[in-house]
């Protein structure tokens, strides 16, 4: 289930003790398939992890990922269906901003520098964005792992969000890195515009300042004129000795005439 594609791996090694054979089909050794992982791949993923990384996991942790988010874990397999790389990923759906997280990424040393890691990452990130509507993807990388940091920052477009002190078991610091997806970028832009409106009014065109101020000034003048008119009406009503109801009617009539 899902899209699988092939990446060219290292050329086969032939010669005494190499276990290779010259002839038809030898080039098959150089092809690697990227596809969604299945439950049957979990032991191969764990074996790859043990060969490559100091951060290791119990098998139940692999099951947790593939049973909860079966579309996200991806594997790279050679022509013998041997797992030579994998990415273990999950969704942080209870967070304020739903996002994906890369739990682990590894490629066997024999198949590195071939673009396999970036293809694994891209396959998983595409699912996060398209299937789970994630706003961004996050990951942690060791402060001293320059090769991985270069892959994430320069090839895949991740940026440093924070530095977590003593994140790893050996107390080494970690870069907390993030890559924004289209939905996350749109949300950031909307928040920026909203904050801009709150901080200061929208700018007006040159020459519009007076025009925008004039209605407010006219309104103030009208209120002043109304008050003057009311005082004048009261004074006239007293002089004429009119009854309360007639005086009130007279004031209303005069105000209407003044507005006309």
C-alpha positions in Angstrom: 0.0 0.0 0.0 1.4 3.4 -1.0 3.9 4.5 -3.6 7.3 2.8 -3.9 10.1 4.1 -5.9 13.7 3.0 -6.7 17.0 4.7 -5.9 20.3 3.6 -7.4 22.6 2.3 -4.7 26.4 1.5 -4.6 27.9 -0.6 -7.4 28.3 -4.3 -6.6 31.6 -5.5 -5.3 33.1 -8.4 -7.3 36.2 -10.5 -6.7 37.6 -13.1 -4.3 35.5 -13.4 -1.2 33.1 -10.7 -2.3 30.2 -13.1 -2.8 29.3 -11.4 -6.1 29.1 -12.7 -9.6 29.9 -11.0 -12.9 27.1 -11.4 -15.4 23.5 -10.8 -16.1 21.6 -9.3 -13.1 24.6 -8.1 -11.3 23.4 -4.5 -11.5 20.3 -5.4 -9.5 22.6 -5.0 -6.4 22.7 -1.3 -7.0 18.9 -0.7 -6.8 17.1 0.3 -3.6 13.3 0.6 -3.2 11.6 3.2 -0.9 8.2 2.0 0.3 5.9 2.1 3.3 6.9 -0.2 6.1 4.8 -3.2 7.2 4.7 -5.2 10.4 7.0 -7.8 8.7 9.7 -5.1 8.3 9.9 -4.3 12.0 12.7 -6.7 12.9 14.7 -5.5 9.9 14.2 -1.9 11.0 15.4 -2.7 14.5 18.4 -4.5 13.2 19.3 -1.4 11.1 18.8 0.8 14.1 21.2 -1.3 16.2 23.8 -1.1 13.5 23.7 2.6 13.0 22.5 4.5 16.1 23.2 4.7 19.8 19.5 5.5 20.5 17.8 2.0 20.4 14.2 1.0 21.1 12.2 -2.0 22.3 10.2 -3.8 19.7 6.9 -2.7 21.3 7.9 0.9 20.4 8.2 0.0 16.7 4.8 -1.7 16.9 3.3 1.4 18.6 4.4 3.5 15.6 3.2 1.2 12.8 -0.1 0.3 14.5 -0.9 4.0 15.3 0.3 5.6 12.1 0.8 2.8 9.5 1.3 5.3 6.7 4.3 7.1 8.2 7.1 4.6 8.7 9.1 4.0 5.5 11.8 1.5 4.6 14.6 1.3 1.9 15.1 -2.3 0.7 17.6 -3.8 -1.7 16.9 -6.4 -4.4 16.9 -9.1 -1.8 14.3 -7.2 0.2 16.9 -6.5 2.9 16.2 -3.3 4.8 19.1 -0.9 4.3 17.4 2.2 5.7 14.3 3.3 7.5 12.4 6.3 9.0 10.2 5.9 12.1 7.7 8.7 12.4 4.6 9.6 14.3 2.0 12.3 14.7 1.6 14.7 17.7 -2.1 15.1 17.3 -2.9 16.3 20.8 -0.6 19.3 20.5 -1.9 22.8 20.1 -0.7 22.6 16.5 -1.0 19.1 15.0 2.4 18.1 13.6 4.5 15.2 12.7 7.7 14.0 14.5 10.6 12.0 13.2 11.5 9.5 15.9 14.4 7.8 14.1 16.2 7.8 10.8 19.0 5.4 9.8 20.8 4.1 6.7 23.4 1.4 6.6 26.9 2.6 6.1 27.2 0.6 2.8 24.3 2.7 1.3 25.0 6.2 2.5 25.6 9.3 0.4 23.1 8.1 -2.2 20.2 10.3 -1.3 18.3 7.4 0.5 17.9 9.3 3.8 16.3 12.3 2.1 14.0 10.1 0.0 12.8 8.3 3.2 12.2 11.6 4.9 10.4 13.1 2.0 8.1 10.1 1.6 7.1 10.3 5.3 6.7 14.0 5.3 4.4 13.9 2.3 2.1 11.6 4.2 2.1 13.9 7.2 1.1 16.8 5.1 -1.4 15.2 2.7 -3.0 12.5 4.9 -2.8 14.0 8.4 -2.9 17.7 7.5 0.1 18.5 9.7 1.3 22.1 10.1 4.9 21.1 10.4 7.4 18.3 11.2 9.8 18.3 14.1 12.9 16.2 15.1 15.9 16.2 17.4 19.5 15.8 16.3 22.7 15.5 18.3 24.7 18.7 18.6 27.8 16.9 17.3 26.1 15.1 14.4 27.2 17.4 11.7 26.3 15.1 8.8 22.7 14.7 10.0 22.4 18.4 10.8 23.6 19.3 7.2 21.1 16.9 5.7 18.2 18.4 7.7 19.1 22.0 7.4 20.6 22.3 3.9 18.9 19.4 1.9 15.5 19.2 3.6 15.0 22.8 4.7 14.7 22.3 8.5 15.4 25.2 10.8 16.6 25.3 14.5 13.7 26.0 16.8 15.4 25.5 20.1 18.4 23.8 21.8 17.5 21.2 24.4 20.2 20.8 27.0 21.1 17.3 28.0 18.4 15.7 25.8 20.2 12.4 25.2 21.0 9.7 27.7 24.7 10.6 27.7 23.6 14.3 28.4 24.6 15.6 25.0 22.5 18.6 23.8 20.1 18.3 20.9 18.9 20.7 18.2 15.1 20.9 18.2 14.5 21.4 14.4 11.3 22.1 12.5 10.2 22.3 8.9 6.9 24.2 8.2 4.4 22.8 5.8 2.0 24.9 3.7 -0.8 24.9 6.3 1.7 26.0 9.0 3.1 28.8 6.9 -0.4 30.1 6.0 -1.3 30.1 9.7 1.9 32.0 10.6 1.1 34.6 8.0 -2.5 35.0 9.2 -1.3 35.4 12.8 1.3 38.0 11.7 -1.3 40.1 9.9 -3.7 39.8 12.8 -1.0 41.0 15.2 -0.1 43.8 12.8 -3.7 45.1 12.9 -3.8 45.0 16.7 -0.5 46.8 17.1 -1.3 49.7 14.8 -4.1 50.8 12.4 -3.8 50.0 8.8 -1.8 52.6 6.9 -3.8 55.1 4.8 -2.8 56.5 1.4 -1.0 59.8 1.2 -3.5 62.7 1.5 -6.2 60.5 3.1 -5.3 61.5 6.7 -7.4 64.8 6.5 -10.2 63.0 4.8 -10.4 60.3 7.5 -10.2 62.9 10.3 -12.9 65.2 8.8 -15.9 63.0 9.4 -15.0 62.7 13.1 -14.5 66.5 13.4 -17.9 67.1 11.6 -19.6 64.7 14.0 -18.2 66.6 17.0 -19.4 69.9 15.6 -22.9 68.5 15.0 -23.1 67.4 18.6 -22.0 70.9 19.8 -24.6 72.5 17.5 -27.3 70.2 18.9 -26.5 71.1 22.5 -26.6 74.8 21.6 -29.9 74.4 19.9 -31.4 72.5 22.9 -30.3 75.3 25.3 -31.8 77.9 23.0 -35.1 76.0 22.8 -35.3 75.7 26.6 -34.7 79.4 27.0 -37.4 80.3 24.5 -39.9 77.9 26.1 -39.5 79.5 29.4 -39.9 83.0 28.0 -43.1 82.0 26.2 -44.5 80.2 29.3 -45.4 77.2 27.2 -46.5 73.9 28.8 -44.0 71.1 29.1 -45.5 69.0 26.3 -45.8 72.0 23.9 -42.3 73.1 24.7 -40.9 69.7 24.0 -42.7 69.6 20.6 -41.4 73.0 19.8 -37.8 72.0 20.5 -38.2 68.9 18.2 -39.7 71.0 15.4 -36.8 73.5 15.6 -34.2 70.8 15.6 -35.8 69.3 12.5 -35.8 72.6 10.8 -32.2 73.2 11.7 -31.1 69.9 10.3 -32.9 70.6 7.1 
